[in-house]
Amino acid sequence: MGDPANLERALLGAFITAPSAWNRVRAIHTIYGSDFLLSSHKTIFARLEQLAQQGDAMDLPTLATALEARNELESIGGAAYLAELPDGCVPENVLSYARAVKAQRKGRDFDHLLEKLERAKTPELRLELLDAMREALRCESTDQNWRSIFHTVEEIENAPPLTFAIHGFLQEAGITLLGGLAGHGKTLAMLSMVKALLEESHLFGDERFPVTRRAQRVIYLIPESSIGPFWSRIKLFRLEKFVREDRFLIRTLSSRQQVELTDPRMLAAVEGADVFLDSVVRFTTGSENDAENIRIFSDVMFRLLHAGAKTITGCHHSPKSFETAQSMTLENILRGSGDLGAMICTCWGVRQIDGTRNRIYIENCKPRDFQPCPPFIIEGRPHLDEAGEFRMHTKPGEAQPLSDYLQNKGGRPVAPDRAEQGALAASLRAQGLSTREIASRMKVSKDTVRRMLDEFDLSNHGPEGGEQQ
């Protein structure tokens, strides 16, 4: 069947024998008369194409009539030759016949170009012929292997289920974003995720968010911070040892080389790693409101996943209008083009509701293919100082709507209770912090700290310093 004439006979025979064969082939391949080697086969194909265009039957009697009407029947070998075309062909293999005929044609074209190359006298003509030969090979490879660009049945039936690196919070093989206003804890929340992944512990110390596997490597890219301030945050979360073990790799504003995410070294580094981008806008080009720029960014993210990144997590700023919002949605939590929200698998909104205790309200604004937990609240102080991690303050299912934690106007966090502030100041004092250090930590004046401590002492001790009964 490798002989060109036999392949062409089989293809024409399948067209005549099976009514659906023509449409099956034409849906995938573009067959031309010039694809056939024998002139008789070119003539027969031309008449079959005419019958197809007219909507006529493509059987032997109709084909013979069409050939005879043009005085072509005898030139192709007569009715006897037509009758022999279906012999030995298997109509079910018509796609294979078509591919083989196309391949034979391309092989002849390549041989013809090779002959011309051997006769070419000038470098310019040789380069032109080499380009044509390269294109012929590329087209042949593309045409022959088209099925390979799609999933096999086995791949689909054995596709792995949806998996999480952090159960219920961080999907694997996808992109997760944390959205929120500047200074509301996005970076701290991401460092909590880093800590959980590296330690294989529970995120926010809560059993609802267990890490399902120990992170092989975490890559954290933060081009908007220099190494000094970021190192202090690394120490706050007790992550120094992972840096020294080369499991926590970091690039900051202080990094000497400018490296794109598509750099071959970066693509090699992300294989098997959990990747964090702080913040997303530093890795986009042009305006974040431009859908085309977000498309380019999406392509880069998907390329990282294709290179083997286990997860990709990024933080992104909310629009200014979110300051007055009383609830979280995907549209109001992520600034810029809506295409950014469309490309990701998960989005968590973060909103600080208590600056003194660093309490952060977290709500899922986009789940893909899973049921997220209800909103919850984490608390940073004093836990970050004492243990290097946030703690769950209000569990999922127990938190009220965001609006309950905000003032009716302006959407600003409700001022923390005065007694709580005093208790926190007293706790910091007990740790040995000076009044100045407490004021800096709580972002209030030293006089305010003194008043809070006086009020705390008075409420917990008698005026003479003895315990109240």
C-alpha positions in Angstrom: 0.0 0.0 0.0 3.1 2.3 0.1 3.1 2.6 -3.7 1.7 6.1 -4.6 -0.6 4.6 -7.3 -2.1 2.1 -4.9 -2.6 4.7 -2.1 -4.4 7.0 -4.6 -6.5 4.1 -5.8 -7.5 3.3 -2.2 -8.5 6.9 -1.5 -10.6 7.2 -4.6 -12.1 3.8 -4.0 -13.1 4.8 -0.4 -14.8 8.0 -1.8 -16.8 5.9 -4.2 -17.7 3.1 -1.7 -18.6 5.1 1.4 -21.0 8.1 1.1 -19.6 9.7 4.2 -15.9 9.3 3.3 -15.7 12.5 1.3 -17.0 14.7 4.2 -14.9 12.9 6.7 -11.7 13.7 4.8 -12.6 17.3 3.9 -13.4 18.1 7.5 -9.7 17.5 8.3 -7.6 17.7 5.2 -7.7 20.0 2.2 -7.2 17.6 -0.8 -6.4 18.9 -4.2 -6.1 17.2 -7.6 -2.4 18.2 -7.6 -1.9 15.9 -4.6 -2.3 12.9 -6.9 0.6 11.6 -9.0 -1.2 9.9 -11.8 -3.1 12.1 -14.3 -5.9 9.6 -14.5 -6.4 9.9 -10.7 -6.3 13.7 -11.0 -9.2 13.5 -13.5 -11.2 11.1 -11.4 -10.8 13.4 -8.3 -11.9 16.4 -10.3 -15.1 14.7 -11.3 -15.8 13.5 -7.8 -15.2 17.1 -6.5 -17.7 18.3 -9.2 -20.3 15.8 -8.0 -19.8 16.8 -4.4 -20.3 20.5 -5.2 -23.5 19.7 -7.1 -24.8 17.5 -4.3 -25.0 14.4 -6.6 -24.3 10.8 -5.6 -20.6 9.8 -5.8 -21.2 6.2 -6.8 -19.7 4.4 -9.7 -22.6 4.8 -12.2 -22.8 8.6 -11.6 -19.1 9.0 -11.7 -18.8 7.1 -15.0 -21.6 9.3 -16.5 -19.8 12.5 -15.4 -16.5 11.3 -17.0 -18.2 10.2 -20.2 -19.9 13.5 -20.5 -16.5 15.2 -20.8 -15.0 12.4 -23.0 -12.7 11.4 -20.2 -13.8 7.9 -19.4 -11.5 6.2 -21.9 -8.5 8.3 -21.0 -8.6 7.1 -17.4 -8.8 3.4 -18.4 -12.6 3.0 -19.1 -15.4 1.8 -16.9 -13.4 -1.4 -16.1 -10.7 0.7 -14.3 -13.3 2.6 -12.3 -14.9 -0.7 -11.2 -11.6 -1.9 -9.9 -10.9 1.2 -7.7 -12.7 -0.1 -4.6 -10.9 -3.4 -4.7 -8.8 -3.9 -1.6 -9.7 -0.5 0.0 -11.1 -0.3 3.5 -13.4 2.8 3.7 -12.9 3.1 7.4 -9.3 3.9 6.7 -10.1 6.8 4.5 -8.3 9.3 6.8 -5.2 7.3 6.7 -5.3 7.1 2.9 -5.7 10.9 2.7 -2.8 11.5 5.1 -0.6 9.1 3.0 -1.5 10.8 -0.3 -0.8 14.2 1.2 2.6 13.0 2.6 3.5 11.4 -0.8 2.8 14.8 -2.5 4.9 16.7 0.0 7.7 14.2 -0.4 7.7 14.7 -4.1 7.7 18.5 -3.6 10.7 18.2 -1.2 12.6 16.0 -3.7 12.0 18.6 -6.4 13.3 21.4 -4.1 16.4 19.2 -3.4 17.1 18.8 -7.1 16.8 22.6 -7.6 19.1 23.2 -4.6 21.7 21.0 -6.2 21.5 23.1 -9.4 21.4 26.4 -7.6 24.4 28.7 -8.3 23.9 31.7 -6.0 23.8 31.8 -2.1 20.6 33.8 -2.3 18.8 31.2 -4.3 20.1 28.4 -2.1 18.9 30.2 1.1 15.5 30.7 -0.6 15.3 27.0 -1.4 16.4 25.9 2.1 13.7 28.1 3.6 11.1 26.4 1.3 12.4 23.0 2.2 12.2 23.8 5.9 8.6 25.1 5.5 7.7 21.9 3.6 9.1 19.7 6.4 7.3 21.8 9.1 4.0 21.6 7.3 4.4 17.9 6.8 5.1 17.4 10.5 2.2 19.6 11.5 -0.3 17.9 9.2 0.8 14.3 10.0 0.8 14.8 13.8 -2.4 16.9 14.3 -4.0 14.3 16.6 -1.1 14.7 19.0 -2.1 18.2 19.9 -5.3 16.9 21.6 -5.7 14.8 24.8 -6.0 11.1 24.3 -9.0 9.2 25.6 -6.8 7.6 28.2 -5.5 11.0 29.4 -9.1 12.3 29.8 -10.4 9.2 31.5 -7.4 9.1 33.9 -7.2 12.9 34.5 -6.2 13.6 38.1 -8.9 15.1 40.4 -8.8 18.7 41.6 -6.1 18.9 44.3 -5.0 21.5 46.8 -1.6 22.4 48.1 -3.4 23.9 51.1 -6.7 22.2 51.5 -9.7 24.4 50.6 -7.4 27.5 50.1 -4.6 27.0 47.5 -5.3 25.0 44.4 -2.6 23.2 42.6 -1.9 23.7 38.9 -3.7 27.0 39.0 -3.4 30.7 39.8 -4.6 32.2 43.1 -4.8 35.9 43.8 -5.2 37.8 47.1 -6.8 41.1 46.5 -7.0 44.0 48.9 -6.1 47.7 49.7 -2.5 48.7 50.2 -1.3 48.0 53.7 -4.1 45.6 54.6 -2.0 42.4 55.0 -1.7 40.8 51.6 2.0 40.2 51.9 1.7 39.0 55.4 -1.0 36.6 54.4 1.1 35.2 51.6 4.1 34.8 53.9 1.7 32.8 56.1 1.1 30.5 53.1 4.8 30.2 52.5 5.4 29.2 56.1 2.6 26.6 56.0 3.9 25.1 52.8 7.5 24.9 53.9 6.7 23.5 57.4 3.8 21.3 56.2 1.7 22.9 58.9 -1.9 24.3 59.1 -2.4 27.7 57.5 -3.3 30.3 60.1 -2.9 27.5 62.7 -6.3 26.2 61.7 -7.1 22.5 61.1 -9.4 23.5 58.2 -6.4 24.4 56.1 -3.9 21.6 56.3 -1.0 21.5 53.8 -1.3 18.3 51.7 2.3 18.0 50.8 5.7 19.4 51.9 6.8 22.2 49.5 10.0 21.2 47.6 10.8 24.8 47.0 9.2 28.2 47.3 10.1 31.0 45.0 9.1 34.5 46.2 9.4 37.4 43.8 8.9 40.9 45.3 10.5 43.5 43.0 8.8 46.4 44.9 10.8 45.8 48.1 14.5 45.9 48.9 16.1 43.0 50.6 16.5 44.7 54.0 12.8 45.3 54.8 11.8 41.9 53.4 14.4 40.1 55.5 12.8 41.6 58.6 9.5 40.1 57.5 11.2 36.7 56.9 12.6 36.8 60.4 9.1 37.8 61.8 7.7 34.6 60.3 10.7 32.5 61.5 11.6 31.5 57.9 15.4 32.1 58.0 16.3 28.4 58.1 14.5 27.7 54.9 16.4 30.5 53.1 19.7 28.9 54.4 18.5 25.4 53.2 17.9 26.9 49.7 14.2 25.9 49.9 13.0 29.5 50.1 14.4 31.4 47.1 13.8 35.2 46.9 14.2 38.0 44.4 13.8 41.6 45.5 14.4 45.1 44.3 18.0 44.6 45.5 18.7 41.7 43.1 21.5 42.6 40.6 20.2 41.0 37.5 16.9 41.9 35.7 15.3 38.6 34.9 12.0 38.1 33.1 9.6 35.3 34.1 10.1 33.8 30.7 13.9 33.6 31.2 15.0 29.9 30.7 16.7 30.0 34.1 13.4 31.1 35.7 11.4 28.4 33.9 13.9 25.8 35.1 13.7 27.1 38.7 9.9 27.0 38.9 9.7 23.3 38.1 8.2 21.6 41.2 8.1 24.9 43.1 5.3 27.0 44.6 5.6 30.5 43.1 4.6 33.8 44.8 4.4 37.2 43.0 4.3 40.3 45.1 2.6 42.1 43.5 1.1 41.1 40.2 1.2 44.6 38.7 5.0 44.4 38.7 4.9 41.5 36.3 2.5 43.0 33.8 3.4 45.3 30.9 1.4 48.5 30.1 -1.9 49.4 31.7 -3.6 46.8 33.9 -6.9 48.1 32.5 -5.9 46.9 29.0 -7.3 43.4 28.2 -4.4 42.7 25.8 -1.8 43.4 28.5 -3.6 41.0 30.8 -3.7 38.4 28.0 0.0 38.6 27.7 0.4 38.3 31.5 -1.9 35.3 31.4 0.2 33.6 28.8 3.3 34.0 30.9 1.5 32.6 34.0 0.3 29.6 32.0 3.8 29.1 30.7 5.1 28.9 34.3 2.5 26.2 35.0 3.5 24.4 31.9 7.1 24.6 33.0 6.1 22.7 36.2 5.2 25.2 38.8 3.0 23.5 41.4 1.0 26.6 42.3 1.1 30.3 41.5 0.0 32.9 44.1 -0.1 36.6 43.6 -1.4 39.7 45.4 -3.1 42.5 43.7 -4.4 45.9 44.8 -8.0 46.8 45.0 -9.4 49.9 43.4 -9.6 53.1 45.5 -13.4 52.7 45.6 -13.1 49.6 47.7 -12.3 51.8 50.7 -16.0 52.6 50.9 -17.3 49.2 50.0 -19.3 47.3 52.5 -18.9 43.9 50.9 -16.4 41.9 48.8 -16.9 40.8 45.2 -14.5 39.8 42.5 -15.2 43.0 40.6 -14.4 45.4 43.5 -11.5 43.4 45.0 -9.2 43.4 42.0 -8.1 46.6 40.2 -7.9 46.8 36.4 -9.3 44.6 33.6 -11.9 42.0 34.4 -9.8 39.6 32.3 -7.5 39.3 35.3 -10.2 37.8 37.4 -11.3 35.5 34.6 -7.8 33.8 34.2 -7.5 32.8 37.9 -8.9 29.8 39.6 -9.3 31.3 43.1 -9.5 34.8 44.5 -9.4 35.7 48.2 -10.3 39.2 49.4 -8.5 40.6 52.4 -9.5 43.6 54.5 -7.9 44.8 57.7 -10.7 45.5 60.2 -8.5 46.2 63.3 -5.1 47.8 62.9 -4.1 47.4 66.5 -4.6 43.7 66.6 -4.0 43.4 62.9 -7.2 41.5 62.4 -7.9 40.7 58.8 -11.2 39.7 57.3 -10.8 37.1 54.5 -13.5 36.0 52.1 -13.5 33.9 48.9 -14.5 36.0 45.9 -14.0 33.4 43.2 -13.9 29.6 43.6 -13.4 27.4 40.6 -14.8 23.9 40.8 -14.9 23.8 44.6 -17.1 25.0 47.5 -15.1 27.6 49.5 -15.4 28.0 53.3 -17.4 31.0 54.6 -15.5 34.3 55.5 -13.2 34.2 58.6 -10.9 36.6 60.5 -7.3 36.0 61.4 -5.3 37.9 64.1 -1.7 39.0 63.9 -0.9 40.5 67.2 0.5 39.3 69.5 0.8 36.0 67.6 3.2 37.1 64.9 5.6 38.4 67.6 5.3 35.4 69.8 5.0 32.5 67.3 5.7 34.0 63.8 2.3 33.3 62.4 -1.3 34.5 62.4 -4.0 32.7 64.4 -7.6 32.2 63.6 -9.7 34.7 65.5 -13.2 34.1 64.1 -13.7 30.7 62.4 -15.4 30.2 59.1 -19.1 30.1 59.7 -18.9 32.4 62.7 -17.8 35.6 61.1 -20.5 38.3 60.4 -20.8 40.1 57.0 -17.9 42.5 56.4 -20.3 45.5 56.8 -20.8 44.6 60.5 -17.1 45.3 61.1 -17.1 48.6 59.3 -18.6 52.0 60.0 -21.8 52.8 58.1 -20.0 55.6 56.3 -16.7 55.5 54.6 -16.1 51.7 55.0 -13.3 52.3 57.5 -12.6 49.7 60.2 -14.4 50.2 63.5 -12.0 51.6 66.2 -10.9 48.7 68.4 -12.2 48.5 72.0 -10.3 50.7 74.4 -10.0 47.9 76.9 -8.5 45.6 74.2 -6.0 48.3 73.3 -5.0 48.6 76.9 -4.6 44.8 77.3 -2.5 44.7 74.2 -0.3 47.5 75.4 0.1 45.7 78.8 1.0 42.5 77.0 3.7 44.3 75.0 5.0 45.9 78.2 5.2 42.5 79.8 7.4 41.4 76.9 9.9 44.1 77.8 9.0 46.7 75.2 9.5 50.3 76.0 6.7 52.9 75.8 8.3 54.2 72.5 8.4 50.7 71.1 4.8 50.0 72.1 3.7 53.3 70.5 5.5 52.4 67.3 4.0 48.9 67.2 0.5 50.1 67.9 0.8 53.2 65.7 -0.2 55.6 68.4 1.6 58.3 70.4 3.6 57.7 73.5 1.1 59.7 75.6 -1.7 57.5 74.3 0.2 54.4 75.4 0.7 55.9 78.8 -3.0 56.6 79.2 -3.9 53.1 78.0 -1.5 51.5 80.5 -2.8 53.7 83.3 -6.4 52.8 82.6 -5.4 49.1 82.3 -3.6 49.2 85.6 -6.4 51.0 87.3 -9.0 48.6 86.1 -7.0 45.5 87.1 -5.5 46.8 90.3 -6.6 49.0 93.2 -5.5 52.7 93.4 -2.8 51.6 95.9 -1.5 48.9 93.6 -3.3 46.0 95.3 -5.5 43.5 93.5 -9.2 44.4 93.3 -11.6 41.9 94.9 
